[in-house]
Amino acid sequence: MKFILFLLIFFKTTIVTFGQQNNVEKQIDILISAKTTKQFNGIILISQKGKTKYSKMYGYSDIDKKKVLRINDQFVIGSISKQFTAVLVLREFDKGHLDLSTPIHTYLPELTQSWADTVTAHHLLTHMHGITQIDRPTTFKVGTQYSYSQIGYDLLAKIIEKTSGKSFAELSKNLFKECGMKNTFHPNIKEYDNLVKGYTEIESGKLEFENKTFQNYVAAGSFISTAKDLNIWNKIFYSGKLLENETMKMLETKQQGAVRKHPIFGITEYGYGITIDTNENILQLGQTGFAPGFVSMSYYFPKSQTNVIVLENIAYDTDDLKKTFYYHTEILKIIRNEIKNYR
């Protein structure tokens, strides 16, 4: 069913706001409440040192039924998923089940292309393998270039299924249980019941319910989560509790050659599963995510121990990702400006 964009009334629900509105809250409120035909429809959660500073829902989980968004509503989180996969891979590394520099043919002997004798888990984690299809040669010499990839993370999932003897769905379920993330799921684990509907703006300017949301490989971009669960994840993940100290350092290190000309942020550097931004001497760790009908962002700023999570279930202007991520990047600018003055 198609939906007309110019919805005249958007409900705004506030769950938690501590203390008086500070400058950051006011700026975000002004941004979101500005009159436009392309209203933000989603959840914003900002926390600092474990305390929620901003938690608001705007719009609907089901536009046709005018079902108002709630804090525990679930979204498909796109490439934020990659850090889950990276952690699962690196845990196999910590256990000695996997070597990051060993050709993946060792783990996946069924692969027939010659690149399987050259590509390593490190290349897959850093998008420096050049694989576009399993049955075709790489598009460049392995390890010499960067090309953002979804299939590489699917291969990583297959590798750790072999090394662990468990399905990727089971491995991820165990990880989320360990972290206390009760509303985060591999889509094959049919235990989620609050997944919102995703919508895409089409050429006519209307919103269309998205039926291709799960077209991405799960390991690369199709996990389901909530703002609250991602906040829990960031607290545990960036505290280093999931990996050995040296392994976590590798994950958070800019990997040589893993540099992308990002369609939104320009030159962007990658570690394992996350981007590492040190512009303006501000360390910013995390990832944006896109899946058909869903636009997401999750970043952590170690200096101030700030988490910024934005989940939206309308994808506007999908032919121009800068516009698609407009609200996300504007919120990020507000937070970064605040962190510049953090003491």
KEKELO-212866 format. One record per residue: y negated, x negated, z of N, C-alpha, C in turn; residue in one letter. Coordinates in pm, whole numbers, plus 32768, in hexadecimal, padded with zeros to 4 digits. Each point is the difference from the previous one (the first is absolute). Example, Ala and Ser with C-alpha at 12.3 -4.5 7.8 and 13.67 -1.06 7.14 Angstrom:
residues 2
82397AD9830C7F89805980007F887FA68000A/7F9780237FB87F897FAE80067F93804D8049S/
END
This chain:
residues 343
80777FAB80007F89805580007F847FA88000M/7F9A80297FB97F857FB27FF77F97803C805EK/7FAB7FAA80327F9B802C80607F777FD37FD3F/7F9D805B800C7F777FE17FD87FC37F9F8065I/7FBD7F977FCC7FCC7F9780557F91802E805DL/7FA780567FCD7F8A801B8051801D8064806FF/80557FD3805D8019804D80797F8180018055L/7FCE807680207F7F8009804280087FE48096L/80788017803A800B7FEE809080747FA3801FI/7FE37F93804780697FA6802F7FFC80028098F/8071801B803D80028000809180067F718033F/7FB97FE7806C80037F7E804080348012808EK/806A7FB68022803B800C80847FF57F7B8047T/7FCC7FFF80787FF37F86804E80688001806ET/80517F97800880667FF980677FCE7FAD8077I/7FD87F837FE67FD87FA8806D7F867FAF7FD8V/7F99800480507F8F7FA47FF17FD37FDC808DT/80047F8180217FE07FD580867F6D7FDE800DF/7FC4802D806E7F777FD9801D7F9C803B7F9FG/7F857FCF80097F99802D7FA580187FC77F76Q/7FD2804A7F9B800F7FD07F777FB37F7F7FEFQ/80427F977FD77FB97F847FE67FD87FF97F6EN/7FC87F927FDA7FCC7FF17F78806D800E7F97N/80757FC8801C806E80087FA0802A80907FEAV/8011804A806B8029808C7FF47F9A80527FB2E/7F817FE9801C7F96804A7FBA80037FE17F6AK/80127F807FE080017FDA7F738076803E7FB6Q/8074800180408075803C7FC07FED80977FF3I/7FCC804080677FE880907FFA7F9F80237F8ED/7F977FB17FF17F9F80187F9480427FEF7F79I/80527F977FF280477FE77F83805A80757FDBL/804F802E805F806480677FE37FBF80897FEDI/7F94801C80477FC280847FFB7F9D80127F8DS/7FE57F947FB57FA3800B7F8F803380667F9CA/7FA680537FCB802780697FA3802A7FC37F7BK/807780257FD580377FCD7F828071805C7FD4T/801F80017F818072804D7FD080847FB78019T/7FF67F82802F80787FAF801880067FDA8093K/80158066805380057FED809080787FAD8029Q/7FEC7FB0806680707FB9803D80608066803CF/80807FEE7FE78066805A8035806E7FAA803EN/7FF87FEC808280637FA9803E7FE17FE38092G/80357F8E802F7FF77FDA808D7FC57F74800BI/7FA77FEE80607FC67F7D801E801E7FE18092I/803B7F8B8018801E7FD580887FD37F708012L/7FAA7FE980627FD07F7A801F80187FE78094I/803F7F8F801D80177FDD808C7FD57F708017S/7FE37FE2807D7FD67F798025803C7FDD8087Q/80477F91800480427FD1807A8056806E803FK/8046804A7FA9805C8065802E7FC480878020G/7F7B800C7FF67FBE807E801E7FCB80417F81K/801880817FF27FD180497F8C7F6980108006T/7FBC7FD87F957F6F800B7FF87FD380717FA4K/805580217FA17FDC80697FA08082803A7FC9Y/800E8083800A807A80407FCF7FDD808C7FD0S/7FF280107F7E7FD780817FC9804E80247F83K/801380837FEE804380367F8B7F9E80567FB2M/80047FF37F7F7FA8804D7FA9805380437F93Y/7FF380837FF1804080447F91808B8035801EG/805480007F9A807D804A8005807B7FAC7FDEY/806E8027803F80827FC87FDA803C804E7F8BS/7FD6807D7FF2802980567F917F83804E7FD7D/7FC57FDA7F907F80803C7FD6801080937FDEI/806B80227FBB8014808A7FD68009805E8078D/80457FD4806A8013805280777F937FE98068K/7FA17FA77FE17F947FDD805E80387FD58088K/80697FB27FFC80407FCF807A7FB77F82802EK/7FC0800980737FAB7F93803180547F87802AV/7FCF7F897FDF80447F84802580097FEF8097L/80707FC4802C80147FE0808C80207F6C800ER/7FEB7FCA807780097F708015808B7FC87FE1I/806B804F801480887FCF7FE8803480227F74N/7FA7802E7FA8802A80197F7580247F7C7FBDD/806580087FAA80387F887FC17FCE7FF17F70Q/7FE77F837FDB7FCF7FDC7F7C805C7F977FC2F/80057FFC7F7C80427F917FBB7F997F8F7FFCV/80277F88802D7F9E7F98801C7FF67F927F97I/804280117F8D7FF17F9F7F9480237F73802BG/7FAE7F9F7FD580217F7280147FF57FCF808FS/7FD08053805B800B7FDC808E80937FED8023I/805780417FB380917FF6801380327F707FF6S/7FBC7FAE7FB180317F797FE5800A7FAB807FK/7FA98018806280097FAF8079807C80248052Q/802C807E7FFA807F8024804280727FB07FC1F/80017FFF7F7B806A7FB87FB87FFA7F6B801ET/7F877FC880017FF17F71801C80377FDE8089A/7FE58053806380337FE68088809880068002V/803A80617FBD8092800B7FFD803F7F867FBCL/7FC17FCF7F9680317F887FBC7FF57F87805CV/7F8E7FF180417FEA7F8B805480538003807FL/802A8076802B805C80088071808A7FCE7FD9R/8026801A7F85807D7FC77FCD7FF57F687FF7E/7F8A7FD17FDB7FE67F707FFE800A7FC6808CF/7FC48042806280047FD0808A808F7FFB8036D/8055805A7FD0808C8002802C80567F9A7FB7K/7FC67FBD7F9E804D7F9E7FB38055803E7F94G/7FEA807F7FE1804F80457F997FC77FEC7F74H/7F857FD07FFA7FB87FFA7F817FA87F857FFDL/80007FBB7F8E7FA67F8E7FEC7F9880267F99D/7F827FE7801E7F94802C7FA77FF77FB07F80L/803C7F8B7FFD7FF77FA97F8A80817FF97FAFS/8063804F8026807F80037FB77FF780667F8ET/802D7FDC7F877FFD80607F90804880828024P/7FC8806F7FD680338082802B808880227FC4I/802C7FB57F9D808680167FC8806B7FEC806CH/7FDF7FAF8065805B7FE98070801E80828049T/7F9B8055800A800B807D804B802280777FA6Y/7FD67FF67F828018806D7FA180487FC87F83L/807F7FDF800F804A7FC27F91800F805A7F86P/7FE480818010800C805C7F907F8E7FF37F9BE/7F957FBA80277F907FEC7FA3802C7FA67F8DL/7FDE80267F8680307FB77F8A7F967FA97FBET/7F81801B801B7F957FB17FC27FF97F74803FQ/7FDB7F9D7FB07FFC7F7680307F997FEB806FS/7F9A805780067F9C7FEE8069803B8010808DW/8072803E800C803F8011808380267F7A803EA/800A7F977FAC80207F7A80317F837FB08021D/7F8A803E7FF17F817FBD801A7FAB804A8065T/7FFB80847FF47FAF8053805980387FFC808EV/7FA77FF4806280287FFE808D7FBF80768049T/80298015807C7FC2806980527F6B7FE38013A/7FDD7F81800A7F727FDB800B7FB280317F86H/80377FEC7F897FBD802E7F867FF180988001H/8065804780307FFA809280047F97802F8064L/7FFC7FC080757FA0802680687F707FEA7FD3L/7FEB7F997FAD7F787FDA7FD87FDA802F7F74T/8056804E7FBE7FE280367F7A7FEF7F907F97H/804D7F97800E7FF37F8E7FA480807FE77FB2M/8042806D7FD680817FF47FBD7FFC80287F6DH/7FAA805B7FDA7FF480297F74806980627FD0G/804C803C805C806680617FD97FBE80887FEAI/8019803C7F8D7FCE80867FE5807280657FF1T/80727FCF7FCE807780537FF6807B7FA9801DQ/8063803D804080767FB5802980487FC07F8AI/800080437F8C804E7FCF7F8E7FAC7FB37F9AD/7F8A7FD180297FAB7FB57FA37FD17F7D803FR/7FDD7F9F7FAC7FCC7F8180347F7C8014804BP/7FD97F9D80517F80800680467F8D7FF07F9CT/7F8B802F80257F8C7FFA7FA77FB77F7A8009T/80257FAD80617FC97F78800B80637FAA804DF/7FE97F7E7FFF80587FA580487FF7801E8095K/80738013803E80078027808C7FB07FA08058V/7FAA803A80567FB57FB080607F7C7FCA7FCFG/7FE080187F827F857FC67FC77F8B80617FFBT/801A8082800D7F9680637FF88017806E8067Q/7F998054800E8008807480587FF7807E7FABY/8058805F801C7FF980837FBD803480698062S/7FA680548031802480638066807780537FD1Y/8064800D8057808080377FD4803880648064S/803E80687FCC804A805E805380957FDE7FFFQ/80337FDA7F8C808F7FE67FF2802E7F8B8057I/7FA57FA1801880247F8E80558027802A808CG/7FBB80628037801E802E8087807E80568002Y/801D80417F91808080477FF880747F9C8002D/7FEE7F907FBE80677F98800380117FC8808DL/7F927FF1804880087FD1808A805280618056L/7FEC80817FE9804C8065804A80967FF37FE2A/801F7FE97F81808D7FF07FDB803C7F82803EK/7FB17F97800780317F82803A802480138093I/7FA8803F804D801C800C8090806C8068801CI/801A80587FA280748057800F807F7FAC7FFCE/80007F9C7FA880747FA67FF4800D7FA7807BK/7F907FC7802D80087F9F806E801A80438088T/7FD8807E800D801080458080807B80598006S/802F802C7F89806E805E7FFC7FD6808F801FG/7F7D801980027FCB8086801B7FA7802D7F8DK/7FF280837FF07FA880327F987F6E7FE68026S/7FAB7FF87F9B7F737FEA801B7FC680728051F/802C80797FE67FD28075804C80247FF18094A/807B7FD2801C802B7FEF808A7FB37F8F8045E/7FEC7F927FB97FB47F8F80377F74802B8028L/7FBF804B7FA77F77802B801D7FFE80658072S/80618059800380078062806D800C7FB98087K/80537F99800780127FB6807C7F7F7FB8802AN/7FB97FCA7F9C7F827FBC801C7F9A8062803AL/7FF380737FC37F9E8062802F80248035808CF/808180108018802C802C80857FDD7F978068K/80167F827FDF7FE07F92805A7F6A7FFF8023E/7FAE80227F9E7F6E7FFE80137FCB80808041C/80558064800E7FD2807F80377FB280547F9DG/801C7FEB7F7F7FBC804A7F96805880787FDAM/7FE880708043805780737FF47FE780547F83K/7F927FE57FBB7FDC80517F8C7FF87FB07F7EN/80457F8F7FFC80007FA87F8B808E7FF97FC8T/800C80147F7C8085800D7FC5800B7FC47F74F/80747FCA7FE4802D7FEC7F778019808D7FCAH/7FD180217F86800E808B7FD0808F80317FF5P/80627FA47FFA808C802B7FFC8033802D8088N/7FB77FDE80698022803280867FB980858010I/8045806B7FE97FC180857FF77FE4803C8089K/7FB47FB580507FE0803080867F6C801D8010E/7FB37FEE7F987F71801B80087FE780947FE0Y/7FA2803C80487FE4808E7FEA7F6B80217FFBD/7FAB7F9980007F7080187FFC7FBD7FB97F8BN/804A7FEA7F947FC77FBD7F8C7F9C805D7FBAL/7F857FD17FF37F9880517FC0801380007F69V/7FC0805C7FBD800380037F6E7F997F9E7FC9K/80257FB87F977FA47FA47FBF7FCA803E7F81G/7F817FE27FE17FBF803B7F8B7FBC7F947FADY/7FFF80157F7D7FBE7FA47FA47F99804C7FAET/7F8A7FC57FF37F99803B7FAC80237FE87F6DE/800180697FB0801E7FF37F727F7E80067FB0I/800A7FED7F7C7F897FF17FAD7FA080758008E/8031807680157FAC807780067FAE80078081S/80187FA2805B7FBB80038080804580558068G/8078802C7FE2804C8051805E80637FA9804DK/80308034806F80667FBC804E8088803A7FDFL/805E7FA77FE98088802B7FDE80617FC98066E/80588056803280677FD2805D80527F957FBCF/80157F90804580427F8C7FC5809780078015E/804B80027F9180928006800B80437F7B7FE1N/7FAF7F957FF480387F7C7FE47FE47F9D8070K/7FEB803580767FD97FAD807280637F8F801BT/8080801B7FF280657F9C802480347FB17F88F/7FA97FEA7F9D802C7FB47F8C800A7F6A801DQ/7FBC7FD0806880047F72802280827FDD8049N/80257F807FF6806E7FCF80537FD880118092Y/805C802E80537FDF8019808D7FCF7F818043V/80457F927FEB7FDC7F8280417F767FCF7FDCA/7FCE802E7F8F7F7E7FD47FCF7F918063801AA/80238084800B7F91805D8009801E8091801FG/80718020803E8020808E801580298025808DS/7FE37FAB8063801D802880887FA18070802BF/802E804F80607FB4807080367FD77FDE808FI/7F7F801680217FD37FE080887F8880558026S/7FCF7FE980797F8B804580357F997F99802BT/7F85802F80157F977FA6802E80237FC6808AA/80348054805880237FD2808780727F9A7FFCK/806380167FAA806F7FA07FF67FD17F7C7FC6D/7FA780057F9D7FCD7F837FC77FAD7FB38067L/7FBD804880577FB67FC0806C80607FBB8060N/80718042801E80687FC3805380387F837FBBI/801B800D7F7F80367F907FB37FA37F878006W/7F8180177FE67FA17F907FFF7FFD7FB88087N/8004804D806B7FFD7FC3808580797FA68017K/8075802F7FD9807B7FB28016800D7F907F9AI/7FE880207F82800F7FA07F937FA57F888012F/7F7E801880127FA17F91800880017FB88085Y/80468038806380127FB8807E806E7F987FF4S/804980037F9080687F9C7FE78084801D8043G/8015807C802B807A8022804A807A80177FA9K/7FED80097F7D807080227FA880417F877FBFL/7FBB7F8E800180327F897FBC7FF07F858059L/80497F977FDE7FEA7F8080447F727FD07FE3E/7FC87FB1805C7F747FD67FF47FE37FBB7F7BN/80547FA37FD97FE87FB67F84800F805B7F86E/8059805F80098014805D7F917F86805A7FF1T/7FCA802E80707F8880547FFB7F8B7FB17FC6M/7FF87F8180217F957FAC7FC9800B7FF87F69K/807B7FF57FCD80157FFE7F6F7FCF80817FC1M/8024806F803F7FDA80837FCB7F69800C7FF5L/7FB87FCA80637F6E800D80067FB77F8D7FBCE/804A7FAA7FBA7FC47F8E7FBA7FE980217F6ET/7F8C7FDC7FCC7FE680107F7180617FA77FB4K/8055803E7FB080677FB57FB97FC77FC57F7FQ/80227F827FE87FC97FBA7F8C802080497F7EQ/7F99801C7FB4801080427F7F800480988006G/800D8038807980098092800F7F74803C8006A/7FBD7FF97F8E7F75802D7FF57FF680667F90V/7FC38070801F7FF9806F7FA27F6F80267FE3R/7FE680277F857F80803E7FDF801280958019K/7FDD8029807880198089802D7FA180627FBDH/803280767FD77FAA80617FBB7F9180398059P/800D7FF280837F9A8033805C7FB27F908042I/80467F9C80327FC17F9A80547FE47F7B7FB9F/80237FF47F827FEE7F817FBC80697F9B8029G/7FDA7F80800A80617F9880228039801A808BI/80868010800580458024807C80777FA38014T/80107FD0807B806C7FA2801E806B80448057E/807C7FD97FE780738042804080527FA08056Y/80358039806B80677FBE804F8084803F7FD7G/804F80298063807C80477FE37FEE80948024Y/7FF080567F9E7FF5808F80177F7680338024G/7FA27FA580187F77802880237F9C7FA77FB7I/7F8480317FFA7F927FAD7FCE7FBE7FBB8077T/7FC47F8D7FE27FBD7FB180687F737FE17FCEI/7FA08041803D7F757FF67FD57FB07FB48069D/7FBD7F947FD77FAC7FB3805C7F6F7FFD7FCFT/7FDB805C7FA97F7680057FD17FA080178074N/7F8C7FC17FF97F97800B806780327FD28088E/80677FA97FFE803A7FCC807C8038806E805AN/802C806D7FC18042806D8049809280037FD4I/805C7FF0805D808D80087FDE802B80927FFDL/802F802A7F8D802C808A7FEA808D7FFE7FC6Q/805D80408045808C80017FD7802B808E7FE1L/804E80127F96803380877FE5800A801F7F6DG/7FF380817FE08022802B7F787FC9808B7FE5Q/7FDA80177F837FEA80887FD0808480327FC5T/800680827FE7807880387FC47FDF80757FA5G/804980097F927FEF80727FA6808980307FD3F/80158081800C807380447FC67FC8807F7FC1A/803980327F957FC880787FC17FE2806F8065P/7F7F8024800B7FD58066805E7FD97FCD8089G/80107F7D80197FE37FC780847FB47F7C7FF5F/7F997FF280517FAD7F8880017FF37FD28091V/80257F84801E80097FD5808B7FC67F758016S/7FE87FE1807F7FCB7F7D802680257FE68092M/802B7F85801C801C7FD8808A7FDD7F6C800FS/7F997FE480517FD37F7680157FF27FE28095Y/80117F7F801E7FF37FD080897FA17F898001Y/7FA5800080637FA07F948012801E7FBC8085F/803F7F8A7FFD802A7FBE807C7F8E7FE18060P/7F8B7FDC7FCC7F917FD780577FDE806D8066K/7FF8807A7FD37FDB806F80578076805B8021S/80777FDA7FCF807B805080137FE880907FD4Q/7FCA800E7F887FDE80837FC9806080287F93T/8033807A80088053803B7F967FB0806A7FB7N/80087FFE7F7C7FBB80637FAE8068803F7FA3V/801980818012806680457FB27FC1807B7FBFI/800F800B7F7D7FCB80737FB6806E80347FA4V/8025807F80118067803F7FAF7FC4807A7FBBL/800D80067F7D7FC7806F7FB3806B803A7FA4E/800180847FF08064803E7FAA7FC280437F85N/7F8D7FCD7FD57FC980217F7D7FDB7F7E7FBBI/80317FED7F877FDF7F8A7FB17F9D802A7F93A/7F817FE080167F99801D7F9D7FF47F8C7F9DY/7FCE801D7F897FD87F977FA080697F927FF0D/807B80267FE4806B7F9D7FFE7FF87F9E7F8BT/7FA380177FA57FEA7F9F7F957F9E7F93802BD/7FCB800A807A7FA27F9E8036801B7FF38096D/80537F9D8025802C7FF5808B7F8E7FE78062L/7F947FC57FD27F8E7FEE805A7FCC80878030K/800380617FA87FD680878026806C80458053K/807D7FE87FDC8070803B804A7FFB7FD78093T/7FDE7F8180187FFC7FCA80877F737FFF803BF/7FA980547FCC7F747FFF802A7FF1800D8097Y/803A8065803D7FF080168090803D7F8E8051Y/80717FCF7FD280457F9480477FA97F818003H/7FCB7FDC7F8D7FB17F847FFB7F7B800F8049T/7FC580757FFE7F838016804980177FF78096E/806E8039802F80217FF6808E801B7F6E8026I/80437FB97FA9801D7F7280197F7D7FB1800AL/7F9F801E7FAB7F7E7FBB80077FBC80198086K/8007807C802F7FC380238081803F7FAF8070I/80857FF77FFF80477FB6806A7FE27F6B7FF7I/80007FCA7F887FE57F717FF07F737FDD802FR/7FA080567FE27F777FE6802F7FF880028097N/804E8058803F80038005809180407F81803AE/806A7FD27FC080487F8B80317FAC7F817FF3I/7FA77FFC7F9F7FA67F8D7FF37FAF7FEA8080K/7FE3806D80427FAF7FFA8079805380038081N/80847FFD7FEF8058800A80757FFA7F7F8052Y/7FF8801080807FFF7F8E805D8074800D8063R/
END
